[in-house]
Amino acid sequence: MIKYKAEIAARPKAEWHSSKKEKRELQMESFKDLANIRDKFDTNLKKTQAMPEKGKKQKKRDVKADSKSKFA
């Protein structure tokens, strides 16, 4: 305990909510934040799916398929 005293003291204090109203307000705020995070994630996901990066295996498959189609 003595060894980690400074680290423990540096941690933020726990927040205690005294009423149900405060708890509900905090819950609604976190739902709004979650909705914003979800929207940002979805837009970024759509951007990355529009131009997917090909891995080594997929590139090899494409080259192999191209070479087979040339001989067929």
C-alpha positions in Angstrom: 0.0 0.0 0.0 2.8 2.4 0.9 4.5 1.7 -2.4 1.5 2.6 -4.5 0.1 5.4 -2.2 0.8 8.2 -4.8 -0.8 6.2 -7.6 -3.9 5.6 -5.5 -4.2 9.2 -4.4 -3.9 10.3 -8.1 -7.0 8.4 -9.1 -10.2 10.4 -9.5 -12.7 10.2 -6.7 -15.9 8.1 -7.3 -19.0 10.0 -8.1 -22.1 9.2 -6.0 -25.5 10.4 -7.1 -27.9 11.3 -4.4 -31.1 11.2 -6.2 -32.9 9.1 -8.9 -33.3 12.3 -10.9 -29.5 12.8 -11.1 -29.0 9.1 -12.1 -31.6 9.4 -14.8 -30.1 12.6 -16.2 -26.7 11.0 -16.4 -28.2 7.9 -18.0 -29.9 10.0 -20.7 -26.6 11.9 -21.4 -24.7 8.7 -21.8 -27.4 7.4 -24.3 -27.0 10.6 -26.3 -23.2 10.2 -26.3 -23.6 6.5 -27.3 -25.9 7.6 -30.2 -23.3 10.1 -31.4 -20.5 7.5 -31.2 -22.6 5.0 -33.1 -23.3 7.5 -35.9 -19.6 8.3 -36.2 -18.7 4.7 -36.2 -21.3 3.9 -38.9 -20.1 6.7 -41.2 -16.4 5.7 -40.8 -17.3 2.1 -41.4 -19.1 3.0 -44.6 -16.1 4.9 -45.8 -13.7 2.0 -45.2 -16.1 -0.5 -46.8 -16.3 1.6 -49.9 -12.6 1.0 -50.7 -11.5 -2.3 -49.0 -7.8 -3.1 -48.8 -6.8 -6.3 -50.3 -4.6 -8.6 -48.3 -1.7 -10.8 -49.6 -3.9 -13.9 -49.9 -6.6 -12.0 -51.9 -4.0 -10.5 -54.2 -2.6 -14.0 -54.9 -6.0 -15.3 -55.6 -6.7 -12.5 -58.0 -3.4 -13.1 -59.9 -4.1 -16.8 -60.0 -7.6 -16.2 -61.4 -6.3 -13.8 -64.0 -3.6 -16.2 -65.2 -6.2 -19.0 -65.4 -8.6 -16.9 -67.4 -5.8 -16.0 -69.9 -5.1 -19.7 -70.7 -8.7 -20.8 -70.9 
